[in-house]
Amino acid sequence: MKKAEAKKIIKNEHLISYSFFESRNDASDEMVIKKLSGKYIVYATNERASKISDGEKIFDNEEDAFDNFIRRLRALNNYRNNM
């Protein structure tokens, strides 16, 4: 998946609680995607806005990173909607 497709999915599915290459501090209970040193990093944060390190995934290419990010963001939103 490409960046434009990921943005379109987020908008069309009204997905919330994410950080999409933002330079701000992480917020609580969100899915994060960042690019550091040429690698794409996807992870979730907990209720204290701390990275859940055992769930961190590192990718060499953006397509795989976006696939993982969107899959996990959908799951997070689905979980919240069914609470």
GIQUIFEN-V974102 format. One line per field, one symbol per residue. ss: DSSP state (A for helix, B for strand, O for the rest). psi: psi as a letter, one per 40 degrees, with the letter a starting at -180 (. if undefined). burial: b if it has 9 or more other ideal C-beta (glycine too) atoms within 8 Angstrom, else e. Layout:
ss=???
psi=???
burial=???
This chain:
ss=OOAAAAAAAAAAOOOOOBBBOOOOOOOOOOBBBBBBOOBBBBBBBOOOOOBOAAAOBBBOOAAAAAAAAAAAAAAAAAAAAOO
psi=iiddddddddddefiigihgfieiiiiifihhhihhfeihhhiiiaeefihgdeehhhididddddddddddddddddddde.
burial=eeeebbbebbeeeebebbbeeeeeebbebbbbbebeeebbbbbbbbeebebbeeebbebeebebbbbbbbebbbebbeebeee
